[in-house]
């Protein structure tokens, strides 16, 4: 069942969201932090994809101290205006 859930989640991710998660996973395994401009890259994703990436990042422990306003999370994709 876990494999089916992972497969469903992988299919739900856009290539850009998948690339962001792959980069974050690589940084986690290397003991690094997220790039300082990660909100800019997140803002470029559609809201549904942005939320999936944020969930992944929180579960990986990257966003434990970061507050992400709901209006920023559900804002349309585009260049980042306000950082969370």
Secondary structure as the mmCIF struct_conf table of DSSP 4:
data_model
#
loop_
_struct_conf.conf_type_id
_struct_conf.id
_struct_conf.beg_label_comp_id
_struct_conf.beg_label_asym_id
_struct_conf.beg_label_seq_id
_struct_conf.end_label_comp_id
_struct_conf.end_label_asym_id
_struct_conf.end_label_seq_id
HELX_RH_AL_P HELX_RH_AL_P1 UNK A 2 UNK A 12
BEND BEND1 UNK A 13 UNK A 13
HELX_RH_AL_P HELX_RH_AL_P2 UNK A 15 UNK A 30
TURN_TY1_P TURN_TY1_P1 UNK A 31 UNK A 31
HELX_LH_PP_P HELX_LH_PP_P1 UNK A 32 UNK A 35
TURN_TY1_P TURN_TY1_P2 UNK A 36 UNK A 37
HELX_RH_AL_P HELX_RH_AL_P3 UNK A 38 UNK A 43
TURN_TY1_P TURN_TY1_P3 UNK A 44 UNK A 44
BEND BEND2 UNK A 45 UNK A 45
HELX_RH_AL_P HELX_RH_AL_P4 UNK A 47 UNK A 60
TURN_TY1_P TURN_TY1_P4 UNK A 61 UNK A 65
HELX_RH_AL_P HELX_RH_AL_P5 UNK A 70 UNK A 73
TURN_TY1_P TURN_TY1_P5 UNK A 74 UNK A 74
BEND BEND3 UNK A 75 UNK A 75
HELX_LH_PP_P HELX_LH_PP_P2 UNK A 76 UNK A 76
BEND BEND4 UNK A 77 UNK A 79
BEND BEND5 UNK A 82 UNK A 82
#
